[in-house]
Amino acid sequence: YLSQRFSMYEDLTVLENIRFFAEVRGLSATEWLPRSMEILEFVGLEKFKDRRAGQLSGGMKQKLGLASALVTRPRLLLLDEPTTGVDPVTRQDFWQLVIKLVGAREGDGVSVIISTPYMDEASRCHRVGFMKNGQIIAEDTPSNLRARLNGRVLELRVGPLDVLRRVAHSDVDVEDVQAFGDRLHIRVSEGTSKAVLKRLKKEITEAGGHVDELRSVPPGLEDVFIALSDHEYSSVFQPMN
């Protein structure tokens, strides 16, 4: 298990921390050192084995936590938002380690359950479960979850955004409007995307706005979760036949 909050001893070195957790979990004196060095090399901390944990960067602390969790060769690894608060490069490095763990040869692979607020991370998983108010509200492969909204998400880049929001919300077939950077994603009723596309271009222009780009796009997991959060559309996400 790797918690979101750093839980190693900051006054111990990297190697001392791993030794402590290895011995607590039953590894003998002849087992923990070679295994620790193997894991330190895997996570890229072998050069920092004598550095105190309190002197590590946030990303390196997470790697130390992962190394401590892996020292006893677990078959199941639970990761609680392991990349929250770290920089993009460190986040990518951490995920490469997770992918290597899951893809290891038979006998060495690890099953990983990970909680994350980042949809790009969730999309890398074999299966995704969405939770709301402590309950799982949908669980499937990322592609199957996205397929539930196929043909129902429009992407629009216009100016000004407040004009689009007002016009889009007034359309009878628009179910939701969400901002994604400088673009808006519009969820429409099933089978109405072509009609909405045609109407919006005209209505936005008449309202004093201008359309830079308006198109139907494949839904992302973020679109899916937002739709799931609206209980009126929960039936859309029932298992497909």
N, C-alpha and C positions, 0 to 999 in steps of 0.2 A: 504494500500500500504506500502511495506517495501522496501526502497531503498538500493542499494548496499553500499552506503556510510552512515556511522553513522550520524543520523540527530537529535539525542536527545540533550537536554541541559546538558552539562557536569557539570555545577555548581549546578544543581538540583539533588536531590536524585532520586533513582529509583521510589519510590512511587510518588514523586512530579511530575516527568515527566509524569507518567501515568495519574495522576489527571489533569494535564494541557491539555493533548490531549483529555481526556474524557470530560472535561467541554467545550472545544472548539467545540466538536462535539455534544454538547447538553445534556449530562448526568447531571441530577440534583445532588444536594449535598447528597441526600439519596441513589442515585443509584451508583455513581462512586466508593465509597469505598468498598462495598461488592463485586462488580464486579472486582475491581482491585486486591483484595486479592485472589479471585478465579483464576484470570489469572496468578498472580504471583506464585501461587502454581502449576498451570499447567505447566509453563515454568521452574519451579525450582529456582525461585529468591526470594521466600518469606523470606529467611534468610538475604537477602541483600537489603530489601526495604528501609533502611535508609542510604545506602551507596551512595555516589555521583556517578553519571554516569561516570564521567571522571576517576574514580578509578577502573572501571570494566575491565575485560579482553575482548579481541575481541569477543570471543564467547558469553560472558555474555551480551555484548552490543547488539549483534544481537538478543538475547532472549528478551532483553528489548524492542527493536524495534518491535519484533513480538507481545509482550504483549500490547504495545501501539496501534498496528494496530487491535488487537482483542477485545479491551475493549468495543467497541460499537456493538459487535456481528455482524460483516459483513457477508453477504452471499457469497461474492466474495473477494478473497484475491490475490493481485498481489505481487509477490516476485521477486526482481531484483537481480539475482546472490547472494543470501543471504549467501552462504557458501564460497565465494571466500576469500582466505587469512586466513581461520581458520584451526586449526589442525584437523586431521582425527577423533579423538574422539568427538570433538565438532560438527563436520560436521554430524557424525552419530546421535548424540543426537538431533540435530536440525531436521534432517529428521524424527526421531521417533515422534517428536511433529507434524510435517506436516501430517504424516500418521494418527496419532490420530485425527487430525482435520477433515481430509477427511472421516475417517471411523466412525465418531461420529454418534450416533443414529439420526434417522430422526427428523428434527427440529433444531438440534444443529450442524449438519455438515456444512462444509464450502467448496465451490469450490475454487480450488487453480490453478492459472496460474503462472508458475515459469520459469524464464530464467536461464540457467546454461550452462557453458562450459564443464561440466563433464558428459560424456556419461553414467557412472554408475548411476548418479542421474536421467538422462533422462529416463533410462530404468525402473525406478520405477513408472513412470507416466502412466496413463490410455491411453493417446494419446500424440504423440510427433510431433512437427512441426520443420522442419529444415529451417533455414534462411540463405540466402547469399545475400550480398549487399542490405540488407534491405527488401528482398522479401522472402516469404515463398515458398520454392522449393519442399517441400513434407510434407504431414501430414497424419498420420495413427497411428495405435497401434504399439508399439515397435515390437511385434512379426510379424506383417504384413510387416513392413519395413525391418526387417532382412530377411524375406522369399524371398525378391526380389533378394538376392544374394546367396540363398541356392545352394550349390554345386560349388560355384565359388571362394571360398577363401581357399588357402593353407597356412599352417603354417610351417615354416622351421627354425630350429636352427642348425647353421653350423659355421664353422670357415675356413677362415676369412670371415666376412660379405661382404667385397668388392668383393670377388670372386662370392658370390651368386648374388649380385646386377648385376654384369656384365653378368653372365650367364643367369639369369632370364630375364633381359631386352632384351636379344638377341633372346629369344624364341618368335615365331610368335604368340602364343596363350596367352602370358602374357600381361595383360593390364596395371597393376600397381604393384609397389613394395613399401611397407612402413615398417619402423622399429617400432616394439612394444617391447621395452626393449631389451632383448638379442635375440629376435626372429624377423623374418620377415613375414609379411603377403603378399601373392601374390594373386592378383585378376586375374582370367583367363577367357577366353571366355566361354560362356555357352556350356556345354557338353564336355569340353576338359580336365577336371581335372585329370582323370585317365591317359590320354596320357601325360600330362605335368608332373605329378608325376614320371612316368617312365623315361621320358627323362631327367628331372633335376638331378635325382640321378646319372645317368651316366655322364652327362655333367659337373656337379660340381666336381666329382672325376677326370675326365680327365683334368680339369682346375687347379688341385692342391688343391682343397678344400676337406673337409670331412663333411658328413651329420650325425648329431647327431639325428635329428628327422625331418621327413617330412610327413605331413598328411593333409587330408582335415578336416577343422574345421567349426563349425557353425559361420556365420558372426556376428560380433558385430555391434552396432550402429555406432561406429567409422568407421568401414569399409564402412558402408552404406553412411555416410556423405561424406567421401572421394570420393566415387564413384559418389555421387550426385554433387559434386563440378566440375566434368568433364561433361560439357554439352553434350558431345557426347553420354553419357549413360543415359540421362534424360528419354528416352523412357522406360527404364527398370523399372522405378518407377511410371508408370501410374497406376491408380487404377486397382486392379485385379477384374475380373468378379466373 
